[in-house]
Each structure stands twice: as C-alpha cells, then as structure tokens.
Amino acid sequence: MTKTTMNRFDHYLPRLEQKGKELFGKAFRIYPEDRRLVSHLLAYFLKSKVPQGLDLHKGILLTGPIGCGKTCLMSLLRFTLPEKERFVLKPTRRIAMEFSSGGFPVIEKYSYGSFHSGPPALQAKAYCFDDLGLEPPVRHFGNELNIMAEVLLGRYELFVNQGMLTHATTNLSARELEAFYGNRVRSRLRSMMNLVSFGQEAVDKRK
C-alpha cells in the first residue's frame, strides 16, 4: 500500500476545491486530514514528481470507508487531465443493469471494445469503475455471471498489450475483493492498479 506523505501540490488544492463546489455544492471542501492523499493523487494525474510507490503505467484503485469521498475525489481529478485523456466514471451497478438488458455486448463495450477514434489511430478509453464489488450478480439464460470480473479480465489483457488504464473505487478490502471476484481477478487488479487508501478513520462526509 502506498503511503500518502506528499504535500508539494497544495497550491492546486484551492482550485480543486472550487471545482468541487461547482460540481457538488457550496458545502464541498477538502478536509485537512485528506490533503496529503489528494496531493498524492494530484502528483499522479499531473505526472509531475510522482510519489515513490506509484506507477504512471497503472491505474488507481482508491479504497476507503463508506462516505469518505472516493467518488467525489475521482470525479474531480478527471478535470486535471486534458479533455481527450479524461476517464469516464461509471458505477458498477449501472453496468450490471446494462447487462441485464443488453447481454454480452455490454462486456465488450467496457473491455475489448473500449476505444475511441484518434487521430492518429484508435486510442484506449480509460474508465473509473465506481463501487467495485457492490454490483449485484446477474443471471443470463439461467447462469449467474460476475459481469465486472469479465470486464476486468478483458481490460487486463488490453493493459498488458496496449497500456489501457483502468481506475476504480471500492469500500472493500483486498480480502473482500478476492472473495467476491476470485484470486485470478484480485491478482490482475494488483498488476494493473496502484493501491491508494483513505485511512479507516476517515469520516463519513455525507453526515
């Protein structure tokens, strides 16, 4: 697990906080106890003096307790990237619902078909899968399928072969993710994502 000890990007925080107020309302703020973690992720997305332990070639797996601000933070960090490089934030429950009506083409959409046109050529499309591990199981022709497991395995192949980035947020621990998806998917997550965590003491900001 990466320790969050950097603070050299503090001068970006007021701008990020202002964007948060625009998106989520005037009550939004970056809590003092979260500043180091936010600065850590800013360094990654801005590709400047990247902290030890983070690999720019991997995505981000942001973990933490319910309500600590994972989804809001990843939504904000999208705007640090050039428009063409911004990842799409997609709740895993929505993908499960899409599969219920659309079937296997939905898996293709978020894995092997996850590209957009250049120039100069097709470019891999980055996603941030929100609330990984909380999506409901889906039945297809009587068989129960773990949709996100299939999506992640497909994206892992594209990560290895084409450098496709995948980000995710989750409330689950590493052990819980392995129990939900199996050891194979858990191993792939370790290979394709940097683990960054809010502390278990992080407050529920929804209260």
C-alpha positions in Angstrom: 0.0 0.0 0.0 1.3 3.5 -0.9 1.8 5.9 2.0 0.5 9.4 1.4 3.2 11.8 2.5 3.5 14.4 -0.2 2.3 18.0 0.1 4.1 19.9 -2.7 0.8 20.1 -4.7 -1.0 22.0 -2.0 -1.2 25.1 -4.3 -3.6 23.1 -6.6 -6.0 22.3 -3.8 -7.9 25.6 -3.7 -8.6 25.2 -7.5 -9.7 21.6 -6.9 -11.9 22.7 -4.0 -13.5 25.4 -6.1 -14.3 22.9 -8.9 -15.8 20.7 -6.2 -18.1 23.5 -5.1 -19.2 23.9 -8.7 -20.0 20.2 -9.1 -21.3 19.3 -5.6 -22.4 22.5 -4.0 -21.1 25.2 -1.8 -20.7 22.9 1.2 -18.0 20.9 -0.5 -14.5 21.2 0.9 -11.2 19.2 1.0 -10.8 18.1 4.6 -7.4 18.9 6.2 -6.9 15.2 7.0 -7.3 14.3 3.3 -4.9 16.9 1.9 -1.9 14.6 1.7 -3.9 11.9 -0.1 -5.3 14.4 -2.5 -1.9 15.9 -3.2 -0.5 12.3 -3.7 -3.2 11.7 -6.4 -2.7 15.1 -8.0 1.0 14.2 -8.4 0.0 11.0 -10.2 -2.6 12.6 -12.6 -0.4 15.7 -13.3 2.6 13.3 -14.0 4.9 15.6 -12.0 7.3 14.3 -9.3 5.2 11.1 -9.0 5.5 9.8 -5.4 7.5 6.7 -4.8 5.3 3.6 -5.0 3.0 4.9 -7.8 3.4 3.7 -11.3 2.2 6.0 -14.1 1.6 3.0 -16.3 -1.0 1.6 -13.9 -4.4 2.9 -12.9 -5.6 3.9 -9.4 -7.6 1.7 -7.1 -8.9 4.1 -4.4 -10.2 2.4 -1.3 -11.7 3.6 1.9 -14.8 3.5 4.2 -18.3 4.3 3.0 -18.8 8.1 2.6 -15.2 9.1 2.8 -15.3 10.9 -0.6 -13.8 8.4 -3.0 -16.3 9.0 -5.8 -16.2 12.8 -5.4 -12.5 12.8 -5.5 -12.2 10.7 -8.6 -14.9 12.9 -10.3 -12.8 16.0 -9.5 -9.4 14.5 -10.6 -10.8 13.9 -14.1 -10.6 17.6 -14.6 -6.9 17.7 -14.0 -6.5 15.8 -17.3 -6.7 17.1 -20.9 -10.2 16.5 -22.2 -9.2 13.8 -24.6 -7.5 11.9 -21.7 -10.3 12.1 -19.1 -11.5 8.8 -17.8 -15.2 8.0 -17.7 -16.7 7.4 -14.2 -19.1 4.5 -14.3 -20.9 2.9 -11.4 -20.6 -0.9 -11.5 -24.3 -1.2 -10.6 -25.2 0.6 -13.9 -23.0 -1.8 -15.9 -24.8 -4.8 -14.2 -28.2 -3.2 -15.1 -27.0 -2.6 -18.7 -26.0 -6.2 -19.0 -29.5 -7.3 -17.8 -31.0 -5.7 -20.9 -28.1 -5.7 -23.3 -26.3 -9.0 -22.7 -22.7 -9.8 -23.7 -22.2 -6.8 -26.0 -22.1 -4.8 -22.7 -19.0 -6.7 -21.6 -17.4 -6.0 -24.9 -18.3 -2.3 -24.6 -16.3 -1.9 -21.4 -13.4 -4.1 -22.3 -12.3 -5.2 -25.8 -14.4 -2.5 -27.4 -13.3 0.3 -25.1 -11.6 2.5 -27.7 -12.3 5.9 -29.3 -11.0 7.2 -32.6 -7.7 9.2 -32.8 -6.1 10.9 -34.5 -3.8 9.3 -35.4 -5.3 5.9 -34.5 -7.7 4.2 -32.1 -7.0 5.1 -28.5 -7.7 3.1 -25.4 -10.6 4.5 -23.4 -10.0 4.8 -19.6 -12.7 4.1 -17.1 -13.1 4.5 -13.4 -15.4 1.8 -12.1 -17.2 3.2 -9.1 -18.1 1.0 -6.1 -16.3 -2.1 -7.4 -17.6 -5.2 -5.7 -21.0 -3.8 -4.8 -22.7 -4.6 -8.1 -25.4 -7.3 -7.9 -25.0 -10.7 -9.5 -26.7 -11.0 -12.9 -28.4 -14.1 -14.4 -28.2 -14.7 -18.1 -30.1 -17.7 -19.6 -30.2 -19.2 -16.1 -26.5 -18.8 -15.4 -25.2 -16.4 -12.8 -22.4 -14.2 -14.1 -19.9 -11.8 -12.4 -20.0 -9.1 -15.0 -17.2 -6.9 -13.6 -14.9 -9.9 -13.3 -15.3 -10.4 -17.1 -14.8 -6.7 -17.8 -11.6 -6.5 -15.6 -10.1 -9.7 -17.1 -10.6 -8.2 -20.6 -9.2 -4.9 -19.6 -6.2 -6.6 -18.1 -5.3 -8.2 -21.4 -5.5 -4.7 -23.0 -3.4 -3.2 -20.2 -0.7 -5.7 -20.9 -0.9 -5.4 -24.7 -1.8 -1.8 -25.2 -1.4 0.0 -21.9 -5.1 0.5 -21.3 -5.7 2.3 -18.0 -8.4 1.3 -15.6 -9.3 3.1 -12.3 -11.7 2.0 -9.6 -13.1 2.9 -6.2 -14.2 0.4 -3.6 -15.3 0.1 0.0 -14.0 -3.5 0.1 -10.7 -4.7 1.5 -8.2 -6.8 -0.6 -9.5 -9.9 1.1 -13.2 -9.0 0.4 -12.3 -8.2 -3.3 -10.7 -11.6 -3.6 -13.7 -13.3 -2.0 -16.1 -11.5 -4.4 -14.1 -11.9 -7.7 -11.7 -14.7 -7.0 -7.9 -14.9 -6.8 -7.4 -14.5 -10.5 -9.1 -11.1 -10.7 -7.5 -10.0 -7.5 -4.1 -10.8 -8.9 -4.9 -8.8 -12.1 -6.0 -5.8 -10.0 -2.7 -5.8 -8.2 -0.9 -5.8 -11.6 -2.9 -3.1 -13.3 -3.7 -0.6 -10.5 -1.9 1.4 -7.8 -3.5 1.0 -4.4 -4.2 4.3 -2.7 -6.3 4.3 0.5 -8.2 6.6 2.8 -7.5 5.6 6.4 -10.1 3.6 8.2 -10.5 6.6 10.5 -11.7 8.7 7.5 -15.0 10.4 8.5 -18.3 9.9 6.6 -18.7 13.2 4.8 -22.3 12.5 3.9 -23.5 13.0 7.5 
